[in-house]
Amino acid sequence: KAECPAVLQMSESQPQVGRGVPCLRCRGLCTGFEPHSWRKICKSCKCSQEEHGLSSELDDDRKIGRLLSGSRYSSLTARLKGGDGGRIYKRNRMIVTNPNISGKDPTFDTITYEWAPPGLAQKLAMQYMELIPKELQPVAGTDGAWQRRRRLARQLPLHDQDPAQCRGLAEGEHGLMEEFVRSYKAEALGVGEVALPGQGGGGKEEEKAQDKSVDPSRAPEAPNGALES
């Protein structure tokens, strides 16, 4: 059965990224991601593209860096070294080391959080993490970390920021979308602040943007990225 020209055009414009990636939900039953012609699912198993693996952490940080650049939160980004002038999110990791004295010889248990609110003292950072359900805490190598990145992929699609990632925009509409992006960065974009009751409103988002260059081959960390107890 022949498909109509509109469906064929949509199928041809589907991104090639992720083709053949196995489904994380089907556990081997899927032959690999095959994009549907117009729905955001796999033709083979009907699961979403997010279920078939995610972009790299560096790609995630690039996406958030693009979102925050040009806004009053650009201090949370850094300029990519040797790049095209783009910015990358300075994602803060948190490493917590706890002594384990249950055995004869003391050992240490280390927990790495793939993301943590930046600029916090260790005690407050841990208070924040403990408010998140344990199964959703972004501990490296756990389902909670994967769920966080899956939510980012769903909540921050590239076509919300970049006209080049959109399909069907007329030539004159590219400039209108760029103006719309500038407008929502100025009027609607916000970054949450973690603070104890009555101690918020520090205005950190108003700090001057950092122009320090970073190596694009590795995801940057904030200065307080390692916290130890």
Residue, then its C-alpha position, 0 to 999 in steps of 0.5 A: k500500500a502506497e503512502c501519501p506524499a506528505v507521510l513520505q516527506m515526514s518519514e524522510s525528514q526523520p532524524q537518523v540519530g538512534r536508529g538500531v539502538p536496542c530498547l531498554r524496556c523490551r530487553g532484547l525483544c526489539t530488533g532496534f529503534e526504527p523511527h515511525s514516519w510521523r509518531k515519536i515511537c519505534k515501528s518495531c516495538k511501539c516504545s518511545q525513542e527515550e526507551h531506546g537509550l539516550s544522548s550522551e551526557l555531553d549532549d545533555d549539557r550542550k542542550i541545557g547550555r544553549l537554553l541558559s545562554g543569553s539569559r540571566y542564568s548564563s553564569l551556570t554555563a561555560r564557553l566551549k573551548g575550540g567550538d563555535g562559540g556555543r556554551i555548555y551547562k556546568r553540571n554539578r556532580m556530588i560525591v559523598t564518602n561515608p565511613n563503613i565501620s561494621g567490619k574489622d577494617p574500616t572501609f568507605d562507601t562512595i556515592t556519586y550523584e550525577w547532578a546536584p544543586p550547585g553552590l550548596a553546603q554539604k548538609l543542605a545538598m544532602q537534605y535536598m537529595e533526601l527529599i527526593p524518593k530514593e528510586l528517583q535520586p540521580v545516583a550514578g549507575t541507577d535507574g534514578a539517574w536514567q530517569r532524570r536524563r529521560r525526563l530531560a530528553r522529553q522536557l527539553p526537545l531541541h526543536d523548542q530552541d533551534p529553528a534548524q531542528c524544526r520541520g515545516l517552518a517557512e523561510g520567514e518564520h525562522g526569524l520569528m522563532e528566534e525572536f520568540v526564543r529570546s523573548y521566553k528566555a528574558e520573560a519566562l525562563g527560570v532556574g530553581e533555588v535550593a534554600l532553607p525557609g526564609q533564606g532564599g532569594g540570594g539573586k545568584e542568577e544575576e551574577k555576571a556570565q562566566d566566559k571560562s572556556v572548557d574542553p568539549s571532550r569532557a563534561p565540566e563540573a562546578p568547583n564544589g562538585a565533590l562533597e565529602s562527609 
